[in-house]
Amino acid sequence: MTAAVNPTGAVNGARMMADLREIARWVKLSGTEEEAEALRFIEQRLRDAGFRTELILHDAYISLPGPAHVEVDNAALNAITHSFSRPSPAAGVTGEIVHVGNGTAADFAGKDLAGGIALIEGMATPANARLASRAGAIGQIHISHQEHRHEMCISPVWGSPSPTTLPELPTTVAVTLSQSDGAALRERVLRGERPRVVIHAAVDTGWRKTPLLVAELDAPGTGADAPFVLLSGHHDTWYYGVMDNGSANAGMLEVARICAERRAQWNRGLRLCFWSGHSHGRYSGSAWYADTHWDELDRRCVAHVNVDSLGGIDASELAHAAAMTELGHLAREAVETVTGQPHRGGRKARNSDESFGGIGVPSMFGIISEQAPGAVATRNNLGWWWHTPHDTLDKVDEANLVRDTRVLAHAVWRLLTDVVVPLDHAATAEALLAELALLRGRLGERFDLSVLIAAAERVRDASRAAQARTPSDTLRADRALMRASRALVPVDYTEGDRFAHPPALPLPAWPVLQPIRALAATEAGSDAARFATVEATRARNRLGLALRCAAAALDAACAA
């Protein structure tokens, strides 16, 4: 199952920087003409490389922040508001300030926020916006961890809202102050003072037509229904957004170019998607695409490679480049082969347009490189300029951009050219077995997990058997491995619903196990344990079916 010679050495830094200088000309707010103009430049580059392209306009629920400030005893402080904040009325909103620390559930517990304003340390997030809304707050003021204020989207709703998720949108007016202004306000509140605070924020939220660029090239001799690799990144930006995400767009163009020049060696097609609505619509573009093209993605997409914020200055740490477990080995190989750095990996989080987990498409990457230890960085280990007006061309290091793009190219090339798509479901089964072992240790004889353990072992063994042989029908083997992914990924990265998008909030590994974890937290023999057993049994059935389907698919891969 060896891939063709990997062309990572062909990555051209000068070409990428030239593309990046063009992309850096535009502020690319979702649904604006400037965004569309920049996207047309990218489309032409892809056509020049031989790709078929389609520029789609679709409806998306987009929120664009406007001017904001905070009055403290009639003194105006500079502030920014956030995507999906509620706009304030003309007179602003005012209420009692309540300091809630870092804005966790424990910080909100026991505090009276009804009609008040939550004062929160750190960047605005969907999690603390949800807590503030549910606590009855009318506003939230964030204290930046530094003097720079970072633009954020605070909606926990993944993609455009539906009637079911619409009530989950934030109900607060949200703003961020600089560290010095916010700290001064915090000190007054903690001293027991009650300053008069008024929040003013303009936010334009509503349905807009947003663009989505799709480019595709088929493997030689394959039909219209053949498998393909999805390479994606968002195109919309905060301000000029040269690192986030212009550098990734330039990297995608370069990978597309060098792979297309060697198309004769492909065994699968390559599809690129450039999303709008990432920053201002909570991944509305990729969610729309997943919903609208669900059937085709289910049948044809072997893997998703996402790319975000390549090549930042001082971004020398690649150890945590994330991947779903099936692709963890490929992420490790790409990072270690290109850079020589040890790769420790990381679990794919609820970000980076990960809209395809419910379908069952395994994915990798997103952010590949992070700031070096000790560098001034945001909480997510990107540069201090992230989501600020300072994200300009000087924040991208050409050498780092070449390095990150070579990592990206290494992984994409193997997915395109390996005889059989390199998905390691045995690793996924091993990860599940580790979770089940922890639960069995907590539950003892209270709840039988033996059927799940046996099923996971069967998946592991069938995957190893499939990896040990070269099939005579490689397309059949690919499709069998894809069916195994369709069974396993949704129970590892969602609660098991293949057609919905979980909120943009942290999820534990194997969320399907949560009812069993809840049972383990109850007292044996209690009513709470009996109630919990009802859901735990259903969770066991759901996971058991997924494992049975995965094992059957892997048996088919062995027979291919």
Secondary structure by P-SEA (a helix, b strand, c coil): ccccccccccccaaaaaaaaaaaaccccccccaaaaaaaaaaaaaaaaabbbbbbbbbbbbbbbbcbbbbbcccbbbbbccccccccccccccccbbbbccccccccccccccccbbbbccccccaaaaaaaaaacccbbbbbbcccbbbbbbcccccccccccccccccccccccccaaaaaaaaaaaaaccccbbbbbbbbbbcccbbbbbbbbcccccccccbbbbbbbbbcccccccccccaaaaaaaaaaaaaaaaacccccbbbbbbbbcccccccaaaaaaaaaaaaaaaaccccbbbbbcccccccccccccccccccaaaaaaaaaaaacccccccccccccccccccccccccccccccccccccccccccccccccccccccccccaaaaaaaaaaaaaaaaaaaccccccccaaaaaaaaaaaaaaaaaaccccccaaaaaaaaaaaaaaaaaaaacccccaaaaaaaaaaaaaacccccccccccccccccccccccccaaaaaaaaacccccaaaaaaaaaaaaaaaaaaaaaaaaaaaaaaaaac
